[in-house]
Each structure stands twice: as C-alpha cells, then as structure tokens.
Amino acid sequence: MTGSISKGFRQPTLNELYRSFRIGNVLTLANENLRAERSTTGEAGVLLSAMGNRLYVRSVGFCSNIDQPVSNLTLTSAPSLITRQRQNLGRTRSCGIETDSQFRARTDLDFSAGYLFVDATVRSFPADRSLEGLKVPQVARNQFNFQTRYSNSKIATINLQMRAADSQFDDDQNLFRLAGFVSFDVFVSRHINRSSEVYLAAENIFGERIEAGRTPVLTLTNPRTVRVGLRFTLGSK
C-alpha cells in the first residue's frame, strides 16, 4: 500500500504576466494581476508483484484541488477573432485513477500497459458561474497506452507502442471538442558493432488524424512520420 498528501504552489510565469500572443484567429492577452496557484493533492494505491517479479502492477487513486489555476478565459468570440485572457479560474478538481503494469514474458520480451481516468472540472468560479461544472480544457477523460519490446543484441531491438485518448475540449466554455484518437508507433534498431547502430522510427504509422486545436480553426499534430538514422556511441570499448 502507498499513500500521500501534499500541498504546493506555482507562481505565474513572466509569459503569463506580460506576454500576449496570437495564433490564427485567437488572441490571448497577458495579465499582470495573476496570483499564485495553490494545490492540495491526496493519493492512495497498491503495488503488486508476482510470478517471481515478472509481473508488476501499480494502481493509484488520486484527487487534486487547485485554487486559482491560471487558465485562458474567453472574453469575446467572433468568427474573425476570439479574444482570451489569462485569469485565475477559481477552483478546479481533478480526481481519477492511474494504473500501469509490466509483464516480462522472457528475458528478451516484455509487455507494458497503462490506463488513466481523470475527471477534471471547474468546481467554483464566482466571476462567471456559467463555467462551473464544465470540463478543464485539454484533459482527456480516458487515456490508454500499450507497449511491447523485444530486445536481442544478436538480432534487433523492436518497440511497438499504441496510444489512445478519448475526446476533450480545447476551450474554457467547452464549445470546441477535440476528437479522440488511436495512434501506433514503431521503433527498430540493430547494432552494426559495439559503437554504432542503425535504426528506423515510424510515428503514427497508420496516419491517424490527431486534433491538437480547434478554436475554431482545426490544427493537427504531425501526420505519419518516418525517420532512418545511424547512431554512434563515443568511447565504447
């Protein structure tokens, strides 16, 4: 069993205090009157190992309350320009569970998986009650990852990874929804000698459309990306 309770704070950055910026049709204003964020977090969980330490499982439940979190709040919205300003967003609460596991099938083959559920909402904001109960932007409710790794110095190292997340909102008013996605990556490398190896890395190998922004102009993350290279290790014997 494991558990902890902690408190912390974060001062606004210089960018948040003094730097305004514009991306597409969204103008975000700085705010020199921002106050520090303060958080109270509690968590409890279990750690298990079995099968001669070949299987490892960790599961943790958590809840975090943040007072005065810095967020981009919408002031005005028009088709040609959305104006936002960094403001302290009352109080938010993020509660959920995180689980990860690893299974070593053989000395050269292992599997790992992780799942995160988080419910992040605005609990209190007297300056604008319409935001209370809405989801915190850019936080997916469910996230999952899976990875398998094969490593044999005489053959190759092969990593296959899957990442998935469900939909989330891109704005404080929960008007612009980002679609969920499932993406696969693969990495393969082979040693040529003790000091060098050749590798192939492919990200988002099926060309999944992953939405990064929608305010309201849609912004996508990188499409299918493939890299081939040669790595050298200096000083190897």
C-alpha positions in Angstrom: 0.0 0.0 0.0 1.1 3.6 -0.6 -0.4 7.0 0.1 0.5 10.6 0.3 -1.0 14.1 0.9 0.8 17.2 -0.4 0.4 20.9 -0.8 2.1 23.1 -3.3 2.0 26.4 -5.2 3.2 27.8 -8.5 3.9 31.4 -9.3 2.7 32.8 -12.7 5.5 32.9 -15.3 6.7 36.0 -17.0 5.0 35.0 -20.2 1.7 34.6 -18.4 2.1 38.0 -16.7 3.4 40.1 -19.6 3.4 38.4 -22.9 0.3 38.4 -25.2 0.3 36.3 -28.3 -1.9 35.4 -31.3 -2.3 32.0 -33.0 -4.6 32.0 -36.0 -7.8 33.8 -35.0 -7.2 33.5 -31.3 -5.6 36.4 -29.4 -4.5 35.6 -25.8 -3.8 38.6 -23.6 -1.4 38.6 -20.7 -2.5 39.6 -17.2 -0.1 41.3 -14.8 -2.5 40.8 -11.8 -2.3 37.0 -11.8 -2.0 35.3 -8.4 -0.2 32.1 -7.5 -1.8 28.7 -8.0 -2.2 26.6 -4.8 -2.9 22.9 -4.8 -3.8 20.2 -2.3 -3.4 16.6 -3.5 -4.1 13.2 -1.9 -3.5 9.8 -3.4 -3.6 6.1 -2.2 -2.7 3.0 -4.1 -1.4 -0.5 -4.2 1.8 -2.0 -5.6 1.8 -5.7 -6.5 4.4 -8.1 -7.9 4.0 -11.7 -8.7 5.4 -14.6 -10.8 8.9 -14.1 -9.4 8.8 -10.4 -10.1 8.0 -11.0 -13.7 4.6 -9.3 -13.3 4.3 -5.8 -11.8 1.1 -3.8 -11.2 0.6 -0.4 -9.7 -2.8 1.3 -9.2 -3.3 4.7 -7.6 -6.4 6.7 -6.9 -5.9 10.5 -6.6 -7.7 13.8 -6.1 -6.2 17.2 -6.6 -7.8 20.6 -5.8 -6.2 23.7 -7.3 -7.1 27.1 -6.1 -6.7 30.0 -8.6 -5.3 27.9 -11.5 -4.1 30.1 -14.4 -6.3 29.5 -17.5 -7.1 31.1 -20.8 -10.6 32.5 -20.4 -12.7 33.7 -23.3 -13.6 37.4 -23.2 -15.2 37.8 -26.7 -15.9 35.4 -29.5 -16.5 36.2 -33.2 -15.9 34.3 -36.4 -12.9 36.5 -37.2 -11.3 36.8 -33.8 -11.6 35.1 -30.4 -10.1 37.1 -27.6 -8.9 35.4 -24.4 -7.0 36.5 -21.3 -5.1 34.6 -18.7 -7.0 34.6 -15.5 -7.2 32.8 -12.2 -10.0 30.3 -12.7 -11.5 30.0 -9.2 -11.1 26.3 -8.1 -10.8 23.1 -10.1 -10.8 19.5 -9.0 -9.2 16.5 -10.8 -9.9 13.1 -9.5 -9.3 9.7 -11.0 -7.3 6.5 -11.1 -4.0 5.6 -12.8 -2.9 2.0 -13.4 0.2 0.7 -15.1 1.6 -2.8 -15.4 4.5 -4.7 -16.8 4.9 -8.4 -17.7 8.3 -9.9 -18.6 7.4 -12.9 -20.7 11.1 -13.8 -21.4 14.4 -12.2 -20.9 14.2 -10.6 -24.3 10.4 -9.9 -24.4 8.2 -7.8 -22.2 4.8 -6.0 -22.3 3.6 -3.0 -20.5 0.3 -1.1 -20.4 -1.2 1.9 -18.7 -4.6 3.5 -18.2 -5.5 6.9 -16.8 -9.0 8.0 -15.9 -9.4 11.6 -14.8 -12.4 13.8 -14.2 -11.2 17.4 -14.2 -13.9 20.0 -13.7 -14.3 23.6 -12.6 -15.8 23.5 -9.1 -16.1 27.2 -8.3 -15.7 30.5 -10.3 -17.8 33.3 -8.8 -16.7 35.7 -11.6 -18.6 33.6 -14.1 -20.9 30.9 -12.8 -21.6 29.6 -16.3 -18.1 27.9 -16.3 -18.8 25.9 -13.1 -19.3 22.2 -13.8 -17.5 22.4 -17.2 -14.5 20.3 -18.1 -11.0 21.6 -17.7 -9.6 22.2 -21.3 -7.1 19.8 -22.8 -7.7 17.0 -20.4 -9.0 13.7 -21.9 -11.2 11.7 -19.6 -9.7 8.3 -20.6 -6.1 7.7 -21.8 -4.5 4.3 -22.6 -1.1 3.1 -23.7 0.4 -0.3 -24.6 3.9 -1.2 -25.4 5.7 -4.4 -26.4 9.5 -4.6 -26.5 11.7 -7.3 -28.0 15.5 -6.9 -27.4 18.1 -9.3 -28.7 21.6 -8.0 -29.3 22.2 -10.6 -32.0 19.1 -9.8 -33.9 17.4 -6.4 -33.2 15.5 -4.2 -30.7 11.9 -3.8 -31.7 9.5 -1.4 -29.9 5.8 -1.2 -30.8 3.6 1.3 -29.0 -0.1 2.2 -29.1 -1.5 5.4 -27.6 -5.2 6.3 -27.3 -7.3 9.0 -25.8 -10.9 10.0 -25.9 -12.3 13.4 -26.8 -11.5 16.6 -24.9 -12.3 20.3 -25.1 -10.0 22.9 -26.4 -11.6 25.9 -24.6 -12.9 27.1 -21.3 -16.5 27.2 -22.5 -16.5 23.6 -23.8 -17.6 24.6 -27.2 -14.7 23.2 -29.3 -14.3 19.5 -29.0 -11.2 17.6 -30.0 -11.8 14.1 -31.3 -10.3 11.1 -29.6 -7.6 9.1 -31.4 -5.7 5.8 -31.5 -2.1 6.0 -32.8 0.7 3.4 -33.3 4.4 3.9 -33.3 7.2 1.5 -34.1 11.0 1.7 -33.4 13.5 -0.9 -34.8 17.3 -0.8 -34.3 20.2 -3.1 -34.9 23.8 -2.9 -33.8 26.4 -2.9 -36.5 29.2 -3.1 -34.0 29.8 -2.1 -30.4 29.9 1.6 -31.2 27.2 2.1 -33.8 23.7 1.1 -34.7 21.2 1.7 -37.5 17.6 2.5 -36.6 14.1 3.1 -38.2 11.4 5.0 -36.3 7.9 5.5 -37.6 5.3 7.6 -35.7 1.6 7.5 -36.3 2.2 4.7 -38.8 -1.5 4.5 -40.0 -1.8 8.2 -40.5 -4.4 8.8 -37.8 -5.8 12.3 -37.8 -4.9 13.7 -34.3 -6.5 17.0 -33.5 -4.4 19.4 -31.4 -6.5 22.6 -31.6 -9.9 23.8 -32.7 -10.6 27.4 -31.9 -12.4 27.2 -34.3 -9.6 26.6 -36.9 -8.6 23.0 -36.8 -4.9 22.3 -36.0 -3.5 18.8 -36.4 -0.4 17.2 -34.9 2.3 15.6 -37.0 1.0 13.1 -39.6 2.8 9.8 -40.4 6.5 10.4 -39.8 9.4 8.1 -40.7 13.0 8.5 -39.6 16.0 6.4 -40.6 19.4 7.1 -39.0 22.7 5.9 -37.8 23.9 6.4 -34.2 27.4 6.3 -32.8 28.5 5.8 -29.2 31.8 7.5 -28.4 34.2 5.9 -26.0 32.7 2.4 -26.2 35.2 -0.4 -25.8 
